[in-house]
Each structure stands twice: as C-alpha cells, then as structure tokens.
Amino acid sequence: MNDWHRKSPLDWETYVNKLVKVVAVEKHEYEGWVLTVDPVSATIVLATFPENEKGSISFVMGHAIQEVEILQEGDSNMKQRLARILAPKESQAYSPEELEERKNALKAWLEMNHIPVGEQGELGSTLSVAGALTIEPPYGPEQCSSTNEIILSRVQGLLQGYLDQQR
C-alpha cells in the first residue's frame, strides 16, 4: 500500500480543482484537473480539456497510484468549468426568488389536488408530501426522495405532468 492510500478524505479534498500529475504503477503518468477522489477506493477522477475538443474524464484507480504532484491551482473560472462537467444538462441556476415561486406554485398545485403537503427544514425549502416523500429545490422529479418506491414513482409522475403543463 502506498502513501496515497494512507491519506484521509480531508487530505484528498485539498487536491480537488487543481491540475495534477499522477504517477501510477509501471511509470504511467496522467495529467489533469482533479474533479474528485473516491473516499473508499482512493480512485482519482481527472478532467482534461484538449484544445479544440470536448473535455474528457479519466479515472486512475487508487491502488495503482504511487505519487500525486500538484502542478497548478485552479482559478474561479476553472472551478466553474469543472463543476459544470458533472451538472445535469437541464440544470439551470435559479435565484432564491425563483425557487420560492416554484415551491409555492407546486405546493398550491399539490394542495389543490388534495395531496397533503407541508414545508420542512430550517428555511422551509423542502416540501414534505404526506410525510412519506420530500422534494428539494428546484422541485423537479429528480429531487424527490422516499423510501417507498411506489409513492416515489407516483409522485414523480404527477410532478412531471405538472411541469409539462407549466411549459
């Protein structure tokens, strides 16, 4: 086992959003921007941006890593570029006012359809449906969470229908 494996997740976090050179077994070298490090396997996820090409992602398995050297700190533009890699395509930033408007409209629609709904969380930003499901901002089907798969599926279907009506 090498030093890379002995590091803690907090140590690995210091490599995120930085340009690194990774030396792996058999002297293979990889260079790229660190997106994340898997805390279980110590696998490092690198993003590269070749000129005139779309970016690519590569994985260097933790057990193969022998050395990681930081080459450059990421500026705010690079941090945003890296964050966009993993963001869903439809994802868009909503202002706090837009989120509040979306929440209130969805809550009113659910109440109008006799579905019990309330707000929870410190800021009341999470909707709780019948105490069995929660909907986080920005209040789409992907933000639904429940341990009951039947309720989850049905509410996600209702929510998708509601959002299709709004368009």
Buried (B, 14 or more C-beta within 10 A) or exposed (E): EBEBEEBEEEEBBEBBBBBBEBBBEEEEEBEBBBBBBBEEEBBBBBBBBEEEEEBEEBEBEBBBBBEBEEEEEBEEEBBEBBEEBEEEEEEEEBEEEEBBEBBEEBBEBBEEEEBEBEEEEEEEBBBBBBEBBBBBBBBBBBBBEBEEEEBBEEBBEBBEEBBEEEE
